[in-house]
Amino acid sequence: MRRYFVDQNILNSISSYTSKLLRKNFGKGPKSCQTTVNHKFVVLYIRGFISPMEEVLISQGQTNQVTKARNVIINQVLEELTGVIQVSLNSEVEYYYHDWNFPNNTGNIIYVLNEEIRNENINSMIDNSLLEQEVARISELVQKVPDNINIYPVSSTIYLVGRIGILVPIEKALINKGFKDELLFTKDSLEKSYFHRYGKFKDIFKSDIKDIFIDWNTKEDKSLMAFILGN
C-alpha cells in the first residue's frame, strides 16, 4: 500500500480530460466534473450532462434507450480514460463502474485500482454496522442479502459500498442465456427505486443524500454503490 498525497493539479487534470472526452464523444461536455482519489478508488462526480436529444427521449419515457445508447459510447470513453488514470496515478486499473441519475442530471464514474492510495485519512463519521444492515435489508427486498458488504469512506461527502455475492440463480441463468442487458436495465430501475424510497440513509448519515449510484460487475458477482452526501 502506498501512502502519499495526490496533488490537486493531477486531480484537476483528470477532471478536465474527462470533460473533454465526454464533449468529444457526445458533442456536449458536463457543467462540472470533480475527481476524488482515496483507498483503491478514483471517483468522478459529474453534473449537468444530458444532451438535448437525450432530454427529449427521456421526456418521452425512453430512458432505457438513452441508457443503452450512452453505454455504447461511454465504454469507449472509459477505455481511453483508463490509460490517463493509470499514467497520472502510476497504478493499474482493475475495473471501472459508471452510473447516471437522469432526474438529477448527474453521473458517477469509479475506477478500482490494483493497490491502495491513501490520499487522506477519512475517519468514518457514521456507524458502519448500521449502514451495512440497511444495505443488506434493502438488498434482500430486491434479491438477496449479499455475502459480503464493505464500506469505504472516500471523502467526507462520498461513501462507497461494495457488495459481493448478490446474484440469485435465476439472474445467473439469464446472464448465461444472453439476457445481461435486459437484466441490468431491470435491476437498475428496481434497486434504485428501493434504495431511494425505502432506505433510511438520511438518518444513518445524518445528512441529505444528493445521489445514490449503483453499478454491477456480473462476471465477478459484485456491485459498487456510491452515496453522495450534501455538504
Backbone as CSV, one residue per row, in Angstrom:
resi,resn,N_x,N_y,N_z,CA_x,CA_y,CA_z,C_x,C_y,C_z
1,MET,0.848,-1.203,0.000,0.000,0.000,0.000,0.875,1.241,0.000
2,ARG,0.590,2.155,-0.915,1.337,3.401,-0.972,0.566,4.497,-0.246
3,ARG,1.288,5.271,0.524,0.662,6.401,1.218,1.315,7.691,0.710
4,TYR,0.568,8.448,-0.028,1.089,9.730,-0.461,-0.063,10.647,-0.847
5,PHE,0.238,11.908,-0.883,-0.768,12.910,-1.214,-0.811,13.104,-2.724
6,VAL,-1.970,12.938,-3.313,-2.135,13.167,-4.743,-2.358,14.655,-4.969
7,ASP,-1.463,15.241,-5.727,-1.524,16.681,-5.970,-2.861,17.057,-6.608
8,GLN,-3.448,18.148,-6.137,-4.739,18.590,-6.649,-4.677,18.886,-8.143
9,ASN,-3.508,19.299,-8.620,-3.360,19.565,-10.057,-3.584,18.305,-10.883
10,ILE,-3.164,17.153,-10.349,-3.378,15.888,-11.044,-4.869,15.573,-11.107
11,LEU,-5.552,15.772,-9.985,-6.994,15.522,-9.960,-7.734,16.472,-10.896
12,ASN,-7.328,17.721,-10.913,-7.950,18.694,-11.827,-7.710,18.311,-13.280
13,SER,-6.512,17.789,-13.561,-6.182,17.369,-14.922,-7.054,16.199,-15.361
14,ILE,-7.284,15.240,-14.447,-8.156,14.101,-14.755,-9.579,14.583,-15.022
15,SER,-10.053,15.504,-14.189,-11.405,16.058,-14.372,-11.529,16.760,-15.714
16,SER,-10.529,17.572,-16.046,-10.546,18.324,-17.301,-10.516,17.396,-18.506
17,TYR,-9.667,16.380,-18.430,-9.565,15.436,-19.551,-10.866,14.666,-19.728
18,THR,-11.495,14.291,-18.619,-12.774,13.585,-18.686,-13.835,14.441,-19.363
19,SER,-13.899,15.712,-18.978,-14.873,16.627,-19.587,-14.641,16.763,-21.084
20,LYS,-13.365,16.849,-21.485,-13.042,16.966,-22.907,-13.422,15.705,-23.677
21,LEU,-13.168,14.543,-23.074,-13.527,13.284,-23.722,-15.043,13.175,-23.916
22,LEU,-15.792,13.553,-22.890,-17.250,13.499,-22.990,-17.757,14.457,-24.067
23,ARG,-17.169,15.643,-24.105,-17.577,16.625,-25.121,-17.254,16.117,-26.524
24,LYS,-16.087,15.508,-26.663,-15.654,14.986,-27.961,-16.572,13.881,-28.455
25,ASN,-17.010,13.003,-27.568,-17.781,11.835,-27.974,-19.292,12.056,-27.972
26,PHE,-19.757,13.013,-27.179,-21.196,13.251,-27.084,-21.629,14.580,-27.695
27,GLY,-20.660,15.417,-28.013,-20.992,16.725,-28.560,-21.390,17.730,-27.507
28,LYS,-21.329,17.325,-26.247,-21.668,18.206,-25.130,-20.889,17.751,-23.907
29,GLY,-20.235,18.690,-23.265,-19.500,18.371,-22.051,-20.332,18.651,-20.815
30,PRO,-19.916,18.119,-19.673,-20.654,18.352,-18.415,-20.408,19.761,-17.891
31,LYS,-21.309,20.219,-17.030,-21.106,21.514,-16.385,-19.954,21.451,-15.396
32,SER,-19.797,20.306,-14.745,-18.694,20.154,-13.799,-18.315,18.690,-13.674
33,CYS,-17.051,18.454,-13.330,-16.539,17.106,-13.101,-15.517,17.194,-11.976
34,GLN,-15.777,16.492,-10.888,-14.906,16.541,-9.711,-14.314,15.162,-9.460
35,THR,-12.992,15.094,-9.335,-12.293,13.831,-9.119,-11.786,13.732,-7.687
36,THR,-12.051,12.589,-7.062,-11.576,12.302,-5.707,-10.868,10.956,-5.720
37,VAL,-9.718,10.880,-5.065,-8.946,9.639,-5.003,-8.700,9.276,-3.545
38,ASN,-9.008,8.030,-3.204,-8.700,7.521,-1.869,-8.929,6.016,-1.864
39,HIS,-8.234,5.312,-0.964,-8.272,3.849,-0.922,-7.819,3.322,-2.290
40,LYS,-8.615,2.448,-2.882,-8.300,1.918,-4.216,-9.207,2.527,-5.280
41,PHE,-9.798,3.683,-4.974,-10.845,4.200,-5.837,-10.538,5.598,-6.379
42,VAL,-10.878,5.772,-7.643,-10.897,7.093,-8.275,-12.363,7.378,-8.578
43,VAL,-12.933,8.377,-7.935,-14.355,8.678,-8.066,-14.532,9.999,-8.797
44,LEU,-15.254,9.957,-9.903,-15.563,11.169,-10.662,-17.053,11.450,-10.546
45,TYR,-17.379,12.616,-10.005,-18.779,13.026,-9.848,-19.066,14.084,-10.901
46,ILE,-20.026,13.784,-11.778,-20.289,14.600,-12.959,-21.678,15.216,-12.851
47,ARG,-21.760,16.507,-13.161,-23.046,17.205,-13.106,-23.324,17.916,-14.423
48,GLY,-24.602,17.932,-14.798,-25.011,18.674,-15.991,-24.581,18.012,-17.277
49,PHE,-24.971,16.744,-17.470,-24.508,16.045,-18.664,-25.636,15.251,-19.315
50,ILE,-26.610,15.960,-19.843,-27.653,15.362,-20.669,-27.745,16.191,-21.943
51,SER,-27.591,15.531,-23.080,-27.645,16.242,-24.356,-29.099,16.592,-24.691
52,PRO,-29.321,17.567,-25.577,-30.703,17.922,-25.955,-31.491,16.736,-26.505
53,MET,-30.830,15.885,-27.302,-31.522,14.718,-27.853,-31.924,13.753,-26.747
54,GLU,-31.015,13.517,-25.785,-31.330,12.633,-24.663,-32.468,13.202,-23.838
55,GLU,-32.470,14.512,-23.666,-33.517,15.161,-22.874,-34.898,14.922,-23.484
56,VAL,-34.973,14.985,-24.809,-36.247,14.745,-25.500,-36.688,13.302,-25.307
57,LEU,-35.757,12.371,-25.485,-36.089,10.955,-25.342,-36.525,10.621,-23.913
58,ILE,-35.837,11.199,-22.919,-36.184,10.947,-21.522,-37.581,11.490,-21.221
59,SER,-37.889,12.656,-21.765,-39.215,13.250,-21.539,-40.327,12.412,-22.155
60,GLN,-39.966,11.573,-23.152,-40.944,10.697,-23.794,-40.939,9.286,-23.199
61,GLY,-40.231,9.134,-22.079,-40.211,7.844,-21.400,-39.283,6.820,-22.018
62,GLN,-38.317,7.283,-22.807,-37.388,6.371,-23.486,-36.050,6.286,-22.746
63,THR,-36.098,6.211,-21.421,-34.869,6.213,-20.623,-33.979,5.014,-20.929
64,ASN,-34.578,3.830,-21.123,-33.777,2.640,-21.428,-33.003,2.791,-22.729
65,GLN,-33.637,3.406,-23.724,-32.956,3.621,-24.999,-31.782,4.579,-24.822
66,VAL,-31.989,5.620,-24.009,-30.907,6.570,-23.740,-29.756,5.860,-23.021
67,THR,-30.100,5.050,-22.030,-29.078,4.318,-21.272,-28.294,3.379,-22.168
68,LYS,-29.001,2.657,-23.038,-28.332,1.701,-23.925,-27.392,2.409,-24.893
69,ALA,-27.856,3.508,-25.492,-27.012,4.246,-26.433,-25.825,4.878,-25.727
70,ARG,-26.066,5.409,-24.530,-24.980,6.050,-23.789,-23.925,5.021,-23.382
71,ASN,-24.359,3.824,-23.003,-23.413,2.795,-22.581,-22.436,2.427,-23.688
72,VAL,-22.936,2.377,-24.919,-22.067,2.027,-26.057,-20.934,3.036,-26.185
73,ILE,-21.277,4.319,-26.058,-20.269,5.372,-26.229,-19.417,5.526,-24.982
74,ILE,-20.051,5.475,-23.813,-19.312,5.749,-22.575,-18.258,4.689,-22.318
75,ASN,-18.503,3.447,-22.733,-17.497,2.412,-22.530,-16.231,2.683,-23.335
76,GLN,-16.384,3.266,-24.525,-15.217,3.669,-25.307,-14.475,4.813,-24.620
77,VAL,-15.232,5.739,-24.076,-14.635,6.869,-23.357,-13.842,6.362,-22.154
78,LEU,-14.417,5.430,-21.409,-13.778,4.947,-20.193,-12.538,4.118,-20.495
79,GLU,-12.536,3.419,-21.626,-11.333,2.689,-22.022,-10.191,3.660,-22.283
80,GLU,-10.489,4.762,-22.950,-9.458,5.770,-23.221,-9.025,6.465,-21.939
81,LEU,-9.974,6.743,-21.067,-9.668,7.420,-19.815,-8.846,6.528,-18.886
82,THR,-9.002,5.217,-19.036,-8.242,4.281,-18.202,-6.744,4.531,-18.310
83,GLY,-6.269,4.735,-19.534,-4.848,4.988,-19.736,-4.383,6.245,-19.031
84,VAL,-5.205,7.277,-19.063,-4.863,8.537,-18.407,-4.803,8.352,-16.895
85,ILE,-5.756,7.610,-16.349,-5.782,7.342,-14.910,-4.515,6.588,-14.491
86,GLN,-4.150,5.579,-15.255,-3.000,4.751,-14.909,-1.702,5.543,-14.952
87,VAL,-1.541,6.376,-15.965,-0.331,7.187,-16.078,-0.305,8.263,-14.995
88,SER,-1.426,8.909,-14.765,-1.485,10.012,-13.803,-1.211,9.543,-12.377
89,LEU,-1.703,8.346,-12.030,-1.586,7.858,-10.658,-0.556,6.730,-10.515
90,ASN,0.074,6.373,-11.633,1.099,5.315,-11.610,0.557,4.052,-10.955
91,SER,-0.628,3.665,-11.378,-1.293,2.496,-10.805,-2.178,1.866,-11.869
92,GLU,-2.274,0.547,-11.856,-3.099,-0.163,-12.829,-4.572,-0.142,-12.423
93,VAL,-5.437,-0.094,-13.426,-6.881,-0.135,-13.194,-7.366,-1.574,-13.314
94,GLU,-8.096,-2.040,-12.313,-8.643,-3.397,-12.325,-10.017,-3.454,-12.983
95,TYR,-10.824,-2.432,-12.725,-12.199,-2.444,-13.223,-12.761,-1.033,-13.098
96,TYR,-13.811,-0.758,-13.838,-14.488,0.524,-13.646,-15.995,0.334,-13.648
97,TYR,-16.654,1.235,-12.935,-18.111,1.262,-12.823,-18.600,2.646,-13.260
98,HIS,-19.825,2.699,-13.756,-20.421,4.010,-14.044,-21.933,3.934,-13.916
99,ASP,-22.526,5.045,-13.562,-23.974,5.106,-13.419,-24.414,6.550,-13.599
100,TRP,-25.687,6.728,-14.006,-26.208,8.055,-14.313,-27.568,8.242,-13.676
101,ASN,-27.753,9.378,-13.059,-29.034,9.731,-12.448,-29.663,10.807,-13.327
102,PHE,-30.501,10.374,-14.260,-31.073,11.320,-15.218,-31.969,12.373,-14.571
103,PRO,-32.807,12.035,-13.578,-33.625,13.079,-12.951,-32.784,14.195,-12.325
104,ASN,-31.620,13.845,-11.768,-30.740,14.850,-11.164,-29.722,15.415,-12.143
105,ASN,-29.669,14.820,-13.348,-28.682,15.218,-14.361,-27.262,15.114,-13.795
106,THR,-26.982,13.964,-13.159,-25.668,13.722,-12.568,-25.175,12.342,-12.987
107,GLY,-23.882,12.130,-12.796,-23.292,10.844,-13.132,-22.126,10.524,-12.232
108,ASN,-21.739,9.261,-12.243,-20.666,8.800,-11.374,-19.824,7.765,-12.107
109,ILE,-18.522,7.974,-12.126,-17.580,7.021,-12.702,-16.599,6.634,-11.607
110,ILE,-16.393,5.337,-11.431,-15.480,4.857,-10.394,-14.480,3.894,-11.010
111,TYR,-13.203,4.187,-10.829,-12.142,3.267,-11.229,-11.616,2.570,-9.985
112,VAL,-11.451,1.248,-10.086,-10.880,0.463,-8.994,-9.422,0.172,-9.346
113,LEU,-8.490,0.632,-8.502,-7.066,0.453,-8.751,-6.578,-0.865,-8.161
114,ASN,-5.405,-1.298,-8.598,-4.881,-2.578,-8.121,-4.126,-2.452,-6.806
115,GLU,-3.986,-1.238,-6.290,-3.368,-1.041,-4.981,-3.936,0.218,-4.346
116,GLU,-3.802,0.299,-3.046,-4.387,1.426,-2.332,-3.510,2.661,-2.419
117,ILE,-4.166,3.796,-2.557,-3.513,5.100,-2.488,-4.217,5.870,-1.389
118,ARG,-3.575,5.998,-0.266,-4.188,6.719,0.853,-3.937,8.210,0.675
119,ASN,-4.834,8.844,-0.046,-4.644,10.264,-0.302,-4.886,11.091,0.947
120,GLU,-5.811,10.656,1.783,-6.085,11.337,3.042,-6.771,10.360,3.979
121,ASN,-6.599,10.576,5.256,-7.234,9.718,6.245,-8.655,10.219,6.513
122,ILE,-9.621,9.406,6.149,-11.021,9.748,6.375,-11.573,8.813,7.436
123,ASN,-11.865,9.349,8.582,-12.490,8.561,9.639,-13.995,8.577,9.439
124,SER,-14.565,7.398,9.326,-15.994,7.312,9.107,-16.748,8.020,10.221
125,MET,-17.660,8.902,9.826,-18.438,9.664,10.791,-19.760,8.975,11.118
126,ILE,-19.919,7.753,10.615,-21.172,7.039,10.828,-20.892,5.690,11.491
127,ASP,-21.962,5.029,11.882,-21.866,3.668,12.396,-21.924,2.729,11.187
128,ASN,-20.762,2.170,10.805,-20.700,1.327,9.616,-21.643,0.133,9.702
129,SER,-21.829,-0.403,10.904,-22.697,-1.570,11.053,-24.142,-1.239,10.694
130,LEU,-24.577,-0.009,11.021,-25.936,0.408,10.663,-26.095,0.515,9.150
131,LEU,-25.061,1.057,8.492,-25.116,1.174,7.035,-25.116,-0.210,6.391
132,GLU,-24.287,-1.111,6.886,-24.249,-2.478,6.368,-25.613,-3.150,6.528
133,GLN,-26.231,-2.982,7.696,-27.528,-3.602,7.953,-28.597,-3.062,7.015
134,GLU,-28.552,-1.752,6.767,-29.575,-1.148,5.906,-29.386,-1.567,4.454
135,VAL,-28.142,-1.617,4.002,-27.866,-2.076,2.635,-28.294,-3.538,2.486
136,ALA,-28.019,-4.348,3.502,-28.432,-5.756,3.468,-29.957,-5.883,3.436
137,ARG,-30.634,-5.048,4.224,-32.100,-5.114,4.297,-32.725,-4.779,2.950
138,ILE,-32.275,-3.691,2.323,-32.843,-3.296,1.030,-32.469,-4.306,-0.050
139,SER,-31.234,-4.791,-0.004,-30.802,-5.788,-0.998,-31.679,-7.032,-0.936
140,GLU,-32.045,-7.442,0.278,-32.872,-8.633,0.438,-34.272,-8.422,-0.110
141,LEU,-34.792,-7.195,-0.013,-36.114,-6.909,-0.554,-36.145,-7.103,-2.068
142,VAL,-35.033,-6.822,-2.721,-34.966,-6.895,-4.180,-34.476,-8.260,-4.653
143,GLN,-33.463,-8.822,-3.975,-32.893,-10.083,-4.428,-32.450,-10.955,-3.258
144,LYS,-31.295,-10.656,-2.643,-30.803,-11.453,-1.522,-29.818,-10.627,-0.709
145,VAL,-29.582,-11.063,0.522,-28.559,-10.422,1.333,-27.198,-10.747,0.727
146,PRO,-26.355,-9.745,0.472,-25.030,-10.023,-0.100,-24.197,-10.899,0.819
147,ASP,-23.295,-11.668,0.218,-22.388,-12.494,1.017,-21.436,-11.625,1.830
148,ASN,-21.011,-10.515,1.250,-20.117,-9.578,1.938,-20.493,-8.145,1.596
149,ILE,-20.383,-7.261,2.582,-20.614,-5.828,2.393,-19.426,-5.082,2.988
150,ASN,-18.836,-4.179,2.202,-17.686,-3.410,2.664,-17.953,-1.920,2.494
151,ILE,-17.590,-1.139,3.503,-17.811,0.306,3.500,-16.481,1.027,3.274
152,TYR,-16.483,1.987,2.338,-15.270,2.753,2.049,-15.581,4.249,2.094
153,PRO,-15.213,4.961,3.158,-15.364,6.419,3.162,-14.257,7.055,2.326
154,VAL,-14.620,7.576,1.165,-13.634,8.148,0.245,-13.341,9.604,0.592
155,SER,-14.372,10.309,1.010,-14.223,11.686,1.472,-15.358,11.955,2.456
156,SER,-15.432,13.166,2.956,-16.492,13.486,3.920,-17.875,13.462,3.273
157,THR,-17.936,13.517,1.937,-19.235,13.536,1.242,-19.407,12.373,0.276
158,ILE,-18.458,11.448,0.237,-18.556,10.294,-0.671,-18.288,9.008,0.097
159,TYR,-19.267,8.142,0.135,-19.119,6.818,0.731,-19.408,5.770,-0.338
160,LEU,-18.528,4.795,-0.461,-18.747,3.682,-1.373,-19.107,2.443,-0.570
161,VAL,-19.992,1.644,-1.136,-20.390,0.385,-0.504,-20.221,-0.730,-1.532
162,GLY,-19.329,-1.662,-1.241,-19.119,-2.798,-2.118,-19.931,-3.992,-1.652
163,ARG,-20.614,-4.615,-2.581,-21.380,-5.823,-2.269,-20.839,-6.985,-3.105
164,ILE,-20.630,-8.107,-2.475,-20.145,-9.307,-3.154,-21.147,-10.438,-2.921
165,GLY,-21.462,-11.164,-4.001,-22.407,-12.273,-3.883,-23.837,-11.797,-3.773
166,ILE,-24.353,-11.174,-4.854,-25.703,-10.610,-4.817,-26.649,-11.249,-5.838
167,LEU,-26.105,-11.975,-6.798,-26.953,-12.557,-7.846,-27.634,-13.828,-7.359
168,VAL,-28.920,-13.942,-7.659,-29.659,-15.166,-7.350,-29.573,-16.085,-8.569
169,PRO,-29.854,-17.387,-8.398,-29.686,-18.348,-9.507,-30.389,-17.951,-10.802
170,ILE,-31.609,-17.411,-10.720,-32.326,-17.070,-11.951,-31.626,-15.931,-12.695
171,GLU,-31.009,-15.007,-11.955,-30.261,-13.929,-12.597,-29.025,-14.470,-13.306
172,LYS,-28.338,-15.395,-12.658,-27.155,-16.007,-13.286,-27.561,-16.765,-14.557
173,ALA,-28.720,-17.417,-14.501,-29.196,-18.157,-15.669,-29.524,-17.207,-16.823
174,LEU,-30.145,-16.075,-16.514,-30.465,-15.090,-17.550,-29.198,-14.541,-18.199
175,ILE,-28.181,-14.284,-17.383,-26.911,-13.792,-17.909,-26.289,-14.827,-18.838
176,ASN,-26.305,-16.090,-18.426,-25.740,-17.163,-19.248,-26.505,-17.360,-20.550
177,LYS,-27.791,-16.993,-20.546,-28.619,-17.118,-21.748,-28.523,-15.894,-22.660
178,GLY,-27.699,-14.907,-22.266,-27.511,-13.741,-23.114,-28.440,-12.576,-22.839
179,PHE,-29.096,-12.583,-21.675,-30.038,-11.519,-21.339,-29.454,-10.550,-20.293
180,LYS,-28.147,-10.351,-20.338,-27.477,-9.496,-19.356,-28.009,-8.064,-19.404
181,ASP,-28.118,-7.473,-20.607,-28.565,-6.082,-20.719,-29.975,-5.905,-20.176
182,GLU,-30.871,-6.822,-20.538,-32.250,-6.731,-20.055,-32.306,-6.854,-18.532
183,LEU,-31.483,-7.748,-17.997,-31.441,-7.923,-16.546,-30.945,-6.662,-15.857
184,LEU,-29.881,-6.067,-16.393,-29.312,-4.875,-15.763,-30.253,-3.678,-15.852
185,PHE,-30.994,-3.552,-16.950,-31.983,-2.474,-17.048,-33.024,-2.618,-15.938
186,THR,-33.470,-3.864,-15.719,-34.479,-4.126,-14.687,-33.919,-3.880,-13.295
187,LYS,-32.709,-4.401,-13.039,-32.074,-4.218,-11.734,-31.830,-2.741,-11.461
188,ASP,-31.451,-2.017,-12.494,-31.133,-0.601,-12.333,-32.341,0.171,-11.806
189,SER,-33.473,0.014,-12.463,-34.658,0.763,-12.043,-35.215,0.236,-10.726
190,LEU,-35.195,-1.098,-10.550,-35.784,-1.692,-9.349,-34.948,-1.387,-8.110
191,GLU,-33.644,-1.656,-8.168,-32.800,-1.435,-6.994,-32.768,0.042,-6.600
192,LYS,-32.613,0.911,-7.588,-32.545,2.341,-7.269,-33.836,2.819,-6.616
193,SER,-34.967,2.362,-7.133,-36.241,2.806,-6.560,-36.358,2.359,-5.108
194,TYR,-35.918,1.148,-4.810,-35.987,0.642,-3.435,-35.016,1.375,-2.515
195,PHE,-33.787,1.590,-2.980,-32.810,2.268,-2.135,-33.213,3.721,-1.887
196,HIS,-33.798,4.362,-2.890,-34.221,5.757,-2.714,-35.479,5.864,-1.858
197,ARG,-36.452,4.982,-2.096,-37.731,5.109,-1.419,-37.715,4.559,0.007
198,TYR,-37.086,3.411,0.176,-37.225,2.687,1.435,-35.988,2.717,2.321
199,GLY,-34.875,3.230,1.788,-33.666,3.296,2.597,-33.727,4.413,3.635
200,LYS,-33.186,4.142,4.807,-33.160,5.131,5.893,-31.764,5.751,5.999
201,PHE,-31.223,6.095,4.841,-29.828,6.520,4.799,-29.622,7.943,5.325
202,LYS,-30.626,8.779,5.213,-30.506,10.130,5.756,-30.291,10.082,7.260
203,ASP,-30.988,9.181,7.933,-30.825,9.029,9.381,-29.449,8.464,9.726
204,ILE,-28.952,7.539,8.900,-27.653,6.919,9.166,-26.520,7.916,8.958
205,PHE,-26.571,8.649,7.845,-25.509,9.608,7.539,-25.682,10.940,8.260
206,LYS,-26.919,11.165,8.764,-27.245,12.459,9.379,-26.933,13.598,8.411
207,SER,-27.315,13.361,7.178,-27.064,14.322,6.103,-28.037,14.034,4.968
208,ASP,-28.323,15.053,4.175,-29.116,14.834,2.971,-28.324,13.967,1.999
209,ILE,-29.015,13.110,1.262,-28.392,12.261,0.260,-28.639,12.898,-1.110
210,LYS,-27.590,13.425,-1.714,-27.738,14.077,-3.019,-27.954,13.055,-4.128
211,ASP,-27.215,11.954,-4.065,-27.287,10.941,-5.124,-26.945,9.572,-4.563
212,ILE,-27.560,8.556,-5.166,-27.169,7.171,-4.930,-26.919,6.556,-6.302
213,PHE,-25.713,6.059,-6.521,-25.362,5.423,-7.782,-25.082,3.942,-7.543
214,ILE,-25.465,3.109,-8.521,-25.260,1.662,-8.406,-24.826,1.108,-9.757
215,ASP,-23.790,0.280,-9.752,-23.408,-0.448,-10.961,-22.964,-1.846,-10.547
216,TRP,-22.914,-2.766,-11.526,-22.657,-4.170,-11.239,-21.537,-4.722,-12.106
217,ASN,-20.791,-5.641,-11.550,-19.833,-6.464,-12.287,-20.392,-7.887,-12.220
218,THR,-21.204,-8.245,-13.215,-21.898,-9.529,-13.168,-20.938,-10.710,-13.304
219,LYS,-19.818,-10.490,-13.990,-18.853,-11.580,-14.173,-18.304,-12.056,-12.832
220,GLU,-18.044,-11.099,-11.934,-17.486,-11.438,-10.625,-18.526,-11.375,-9.515
221,ASP,-19.791,-11.164,-9.902,-20.896,-11.111,-8.931,-20.624,-10.058,-7.852
222,LYS,-20.333,-8.839,-8.332,-20.055,-7.726,-7.431,-20.917,-6.534,-7.811
223,SER,-21.096,-5.635,-6.865,-21.772,-4.371,-7.124,-21.090,-3.291,-6.298
224,LEU,-21.046,-2.100,-6.843,-20.470,-0.972,-6.108,-21.494,0.167,-6.087
225,MET,-21.787,0.643,-4.897,-22.703,1.760,-4.694,-21.933,2.986,-4.256
226,ALA,-22.429,4.153,-4.664,-21.824,5.410,-4.220,-22.913,6.278,-3.611
227,PHE,-22.685,6.729,-2.395,-23.574,7.679,-1.741,-22.893,9.042,-1.772
228,ILE,-23.536,10.016,-2.394,-23.035,11.382,-2.459,-23.860,12.203,-1.479
229,LEU,-23.189,12.732,-0.455,-23.881,13.446,0.611,-23.886,14.945,0.362
230,GLY,-24.846,15.614,0.981,-24.857,17.070,0.953,-23.741,17.615,1.840
231,ASN,-23.294,18.811,1.533,-22.207,19.414,2.318,-22.694,19.801,3.707
